[in-house]
């Protein structure tokens, strides 16, 4: 089956918002062997929307529309489907009830304008939205199946997961299987160099890399007549990649660095605390992103000012005076005191210069000392390493936080760092 | 003039890469009064590329193609233009020289495959690429002007800045100006309801809303013959919107909630600390995202465990036992102790249930108590409010953090909350 993905919105066509929905949908569809013919983005305009839907339904068996489902006057996807199919919009009482209940849970009355979101083209299937007000629409148009979802990414993804992908079963006809191995700690070109021949085109199983926020993902893609063959090819390439990349690999698919630390802490009954200066809470935020973090993450200190490093963590003021706040000694003291005060088993501490101001020749922007604190047989130890991260304030903080969390992972795995 | 923007690439159509080029081009073009009709993305395929270009050239005076200009066998944009215009590809010796020199500067020999990048359709203008190997192509196709650039964003942007935008002068013909007012604290439909008639289509100045992670942005767009007229129309609508939305508006354009708090703290010489449970460092992270935060943000406590609330912040253990960790009293105690211990002027504290587990009938997932602590004339006070945020763990934490930061903003502005 072929798919076309349409996105509708003035904010997209004016360039104020980047459309990430279409890429997400295409990536998921390709996992199920459904190839996307094209993506098209048009403005909040009934005529343009109808023309785009009509063209798509003539070319593809599956047409997915995102956007234009909000409650305001410029949200016109419902009207466009009504016009395309020549069916009037009817009120769908269960959706109206669901929207009312949504507002009630927020202790707010439903604005009158939201009533339009419960209007659907006659003869369509109405799709529940667990996380927002606008229901989705599923409708047969000629030989095509058309889906319309809100443009809000998490609402759209939830509904696509629930209503579209279950329609496809892997293993019919040519099968495409993609496996992703996530790595941290080396750049994309270094990973590519280590992979060497494995990345050559012409193999039946393709190996490629993508990079996003410091995480280099190795994608392994195989297209074979049967799922069993696919899995066999993928498994053999995964093994070869693992041999070449070793501990750089932290997980597969959706696995994250904090998720891996959470899993290892659960298995090994360890509890973690953090002490942050330049990252200002980012490491704690990343760790507590993981559901159930309270069983292993005790919390931490954001000692952004030097005074708080002393009064709250107990780092000696004269140590800070002598060595500077951004130093091996202060990073180790932060990690050590964090363990002492909290009773946790493992800690990381970070102190550095995130910029854009505050750098010097000796201590340039991007310099970060990261310390790991451990408690073994009742003895607390801390050791630190110096890093120099390139890029913007945001990049420096992100890479520093991930480096600290990766160090927790390696320590929990008892790998030498 | 109308524009169509095409992007070409298997990685786009397979969803491995999000196309940000089209949004960037549209945003820039709209500054020059050039409206984009649509964006379309197709695979690395000559037939699909030719069809997309043909359709675009029939509809728009300006067609911009990005991607498919690399040196490998699946880069086919050059061939597609050649086929569309029925002109052969000729070698362009100055481009070949430039590409050779590019590799020489890296101390590397030019791979043979790169020679294809110096091939251009006969009769086209060849556009220099300062930052990469592939030259761009400019060609008249029927009544349209077609540009083709590499898909690498910084190469494409550099070439568009150099070769496209100078063709348009602001102030000639219709001018488009867009202003954005950012709001927090009400949903999109509530904002729309308050705006009422202002959002009706048919005004010469259009008012629309977009929503992203709880921030509802009101976009005001005017198209007029001169910049002065545009600015006048925009100013009058901005005033009307401000009258209707009041303190819901926190900033314009790129302004953020933490950025506003940073600005107000600077102006009013206030210092902030945070005490977080369920948000686990997210509020501290958002505040310290702002460059120069060290002048007003002292730091905070991530007291994720109850023990840390007691040992580190000094919240009485029997208060937690009696009221529960997620309570008015504990939120206020956290905010108050944070001020006492740090000497800061303002604090926020958050305690709640971010889920997905841990909820109960009395204290459901999404329940968050947020407290504001103030120090005035040496007296510390704290008051809390109860919120119930819908959505995922990530959404609940995001909205809670933003609500707390918005409360800091309103307090700094001396607005009643």
Interface residues (C-beta under 8 A of the other chain):
Chain A: X9 X10 X11 X12 X13 X14 X15 X16 X17 X18 X19 X20 X22 X23 X24 X25 X26 X27 X28 X29 X30 X36 X37 X38 X39 X40 X41 X42 X43 X44 X48 X52 X70 X71 X72 X73 X74 X102 X105 X106 X107 X108 X111 X112 X113 X114 X131 X133 X152 X154 X201 X208 X210 X219 X274 X276 X279 X280 X281 X282 X283 X284 X285 X287 X288 X289 X291 X292 X293 X294 X297 X298 X299 X300 X301 X302 X303 X304 X305 X307 X308 X311 X312 X341 X342 X343 X355 X356 X357 X358 X393 X394 X397
Chain B: X12 X13 X14 X15 X16 X17 X18 X19 X20 X22 X23 X24 X25 X26 X27 X28 X29 X30 X36 X37 X38 X39 X40 X41 X42 X43 X48 X52 X72 X178 X180 X187 X188 X189 X190 X192 X193 X199 X200 X201 X208 X209 X210 X211 X212 X219 X221 X274 X276 X279 X280 X281 X282 X283 X284 X285 X287 X288 X289 X291 X292 X293 X294 X297 X298 X299 X300 X301 X302 X303 X304 X305 X307 X308 X311 X312 X341 X342 X343 X355 X356 X357 X358 X388 X390 X391 X392 X393 X394 X395 X397
